[in-house]
Amino acid sequence: MVVKVKFVLFAGLLLTCLMVGNAEAQNNAETVAATAETGVYKPNIENIKSKIIDYINELRKLNGVTPLAQDEKAMKVAQKRADYQTDGSLTHTGLLEALKEIKDPIYGTENLAYVHPDSYDSDDSLAKGVINLWYVDEGIKNKGHHKQMLNPIYDFTGVGLKVASDGYFYISQVIFSDEDVAPETISIETANEINDFYNYFESNKVRKSVPLK
């Protein structure tokens, strides 16, 4: 197997508000699993998206954090966010406007990744691979992806995946809280919970959280 390794990460900030793309990647959902004739791994897009959510929740459970519920509006927004990424680069441009399609005001963010399926041998290994890359957050000083996957303030999520013409996958995970208030008016109790969570990671304990196996 020829292995093409190219991985890019971006973590969004905690934002109050979110964008449009196209439904092109949805057509890629018909991609089927590996054929018995060739034994070559052929990704199943919908299966990968589902597994990413399942494994993020497994990771949260391992770390004593409430699982995220899949939200259909968030799934649509995450797909638009994945479709918006292009040319081998990732951007959070338009995130605020896009999140408003879920609800307004909203307390949410996104994780983005860019990978090639040839680096993996199954939907399972690809989904776990993306999550573990977010977990390690190599080169990301504030460990933003790691924090966002495990942040207890978030309640809902959605995942989108775009297959680019060069075969690379653009992946978006949208996450948001059930809180109906903007961060500047969030309750003191919730604000303290968020601060405690971020202080935990800022005190260099990030590697003490339990990784996904």
Secondary structure as GFF3:
##gff-version 3
##sequence-region A 1 213
A	DSSP	beta_strand	8	11	.	.	.	ID=ss1
A	DSSP	alpha_helix	24	27	.	.	.	ID=ss2
A	DSSP	three_ten_helix	28	30	.	.	.	ID=ss3
A	DSSP	alpha_helix	45	62	.	.	.	ID=ss4
A	DSSP	beta_strand	69	70	.	.	.	ID=ss5
A	DSSP	alpha_helix	72	84	.	.	.	ID=ss6
A	DSSP	alpha_helix	95	99	.	.	.	ID=ss7
A	DSSP	beta_strand	108	115	.	.	.	ID=ss8
A	DSSP	three_ten_helix	117	119	.	.	.	ID=ss9
A	DSSP	alpha_helix	123	136	.	.	.	ID=ss10
A	DSSP	alpha_helix	144	150	.	.	.	ID=ss11
A	DSSP	beta_strand	156	163	.	.	.	ID=ss12
A	DSSP	beta_strand	169	176	.	.	.	ID=ss13
A	DSSP	three_ten_helix	183	185	.	.	.	ID=ss14
A	DSSP	alpha_helix	188	200	.	.	.	ID=ss15
A	DSSP	pi_helix	201	205	.	.	.	ID=ss16
A	DSSP	three_ten_helix	206	208	.	.	.	ID=ss17
###
